[in-house]
Amino acid sequence: MKLTEVQFGNLMPVDGYGPGMFRVGGQVRTGAVLVLPDRVQPWGGLDDVAPLLALAGAVDVIFCGMGSEIAHLPRALRDRLEASGLGVEVMNTPAACRTYNVCLSEGRRVAAALLPV
């Protein structure tokens, strides 16, 4: 079976992660990040709702990486995001990174809001 490495072109995949950091599009970022197909930006975590709500209409789903262990998204945050038309999938950060990359490679309208492991 021939395996072909995914080529992302100008898109911003999550290349790697470690304690307190992410490597996105070849650059190291520390702390929580919001990753979009065309950019990565610092994110203030679960209390920083505005940048997530600003994605309404631009993405269909946000993968929320909750750190090394899966945890529930605060109900008020989930309700606000869903009311704005955004789908929300909550998982641990490693799974969110992988899922974001797969969906990105398929051309889907996705974002990842990632808390560090």
C-alpha positions as CSV (number, residue, x, y, z in Angstrom):
1,M,0.0,0.0,0.0
2,K,1.4,3.4,-1.0
3,L,1.1,6.1,1.6
4,T,1.0,9.7,0.5
5,E,2.0,12.5,2.8
6,V,-0.7,15.2,3.0
7,Q,0.3,18.5,1.4
8,F,-1.4,21.4,3.0
9,G,-0.1,24.2,0.7
10,N,-0.8,27.6,2.3
11,L,-3.1,26.1,4.9
12,M,-2.2,26.0,8.6
13,P,-2.0,22.5,10.0
14,V,-1.0,21.6,13.5
15,D,2.5,20.1,13.0
16,G,3.0,19.2,16.7
17,Y,2.4,20.0,20.3
18,G,4.0,19.6,23.7
19,P,3.8,20.9,27.2
20,G,2.6,24.5,26.9
21,M,3.3,24.8,23.2
22,F,2.1,24.1,19.6
23,R,3.9,24.1,16.3
24,V,1.5,25.4,13.7
25,G,2.4,26.0,10.1
26,G,6.1,25.5,11.0
27,Q,6.1,28.1,13.8
28,V,6.2,27.5,17.6
29,R,3.4,29.1,19.6
30,T,3.1,29.0,23.4
31,G,-0.1,28.9,25.4
32,A,-3.6,28.4,24.1
33,V,-4.2,29.0,20.4
34,L,-7.0,29.4,17.9
35,V,-6.0,27.7,14.6
36,L,-7.8,28.5,11.3
37,P,-7.0,27.4,7.8
38,D,-5.3,30.7,7.0
39,R,-3.8,31.8,10.4
40,V,-3.1,31.0,14.0
41,Q,-3.6,33.4,16.8
42,P,-3.2,33.5,20.6
43,W,-6.4,32.5,22.4
44,G,-7.3,33.5,26.0
45,G,-8.9,30.1,26.8
46,L,-12.5,29.3,27.7
47,D,-13.3,32.8,28.9
48,D,-12.2,34.4,25.6
49,V,-15.5,33.9,23.7
50,A,-15.3,36.8,21.2
51,P,-12.8,35.3,18.7
52,L,-14.8,32.1,18.6
53,L,-18.1,33.8,18.0
54,A,-16.4,35.9,15.2
55,L,-16.0,32.6,13.3
56,A,-19.8,32.2,12.8
57,G,-20.4,31.9,9.0
58,A,-16.7,31.4,8.3
59,V,-16.4,27.8,9.7
60,D,-18.8,25.0,10.3
61,V,-17.3,23.4,13.3
62,I,-14.7,24.3,16.0
63,F,-12.7,21.4,17.5
64,C,-12.1,22.3,21.2
65,G,-9.0,20.7,22.6
66,M,-9.4,20.7,26.4
67,G,-5.8,19.8,27.3
68,S,-4.4,16.4,28.1
69,E,-7.7,15.0,29.3
70,I,-11.1,15.4,27.8
71,A,-13.4,17.7,29.8
72,H,-16.8,19.3,29.2
73,L,-17.1,22.7,27.7
74,P,-18.9,25.1,30.0
75,R,-22.6,24.9,29.1
76,A,-22.9,28.6,28.7
77,L,-20.1,28.7,26.2
78,R,-21.4,25.7,24.2
79,D,-24.9,27.3,24.1
80,R,-23.5,30.6,22.8
81,L,-21.5,29.0,20.1
82,E,-24.3,26.7,19.0
83,A,-26.8,29.6,19.0
84,S,-24.4,31.5,16.6
85,G,-24.6,28.5,14.2
86,L,-21.2,27.0,15.0
87,G,-20.8,23.3,15.5
88,V,-18.7,22.3,18.5
89,E,-16.8,19.1,19.1
90,V,-15.0,18.7,22.4
91,M,-12.1,16.3,22.9
92,N,-8.6,16.2,24.4
93,T,-6.1,18.4,22.6
94,P,-4.2,15.6,20.9
95,A,-7.4,14.3,19.3
96,A,-8.5,17.8,18.4
97,C,-5.2,18.5,16.6
98,R,-5.5,15.2,14.6
99,T,-9.2,15.7,13.7
100,Y,-8.6,19.4,12.7
101,N,-5.7,18.3,10.4
102,V,-7.8,15.5,8.7
103,C,-10.8,17.8,8.1
104,L,-8.4,20.6,6.9
105,S,-6.9,18.2,4.4
106,E,-10.4,17.4,3.1
107,G,-11.1,21.1,2.5
108,R,-13.7,21.5,5.3
109,R,-14.5,24.8,7.0
110,V,-12.9,24.1,10.4
111,A,-11.1,25.7,13.3
112,A,-9.4,24.4,16.4
113,A,-9.5,26.2,19.8
114,L,-6.6,24.4,21.7
115,L,-5.6,24.5,25.3
116,P,-2.1,23.2,25.8
117,V,-1.3,19.8,27.2
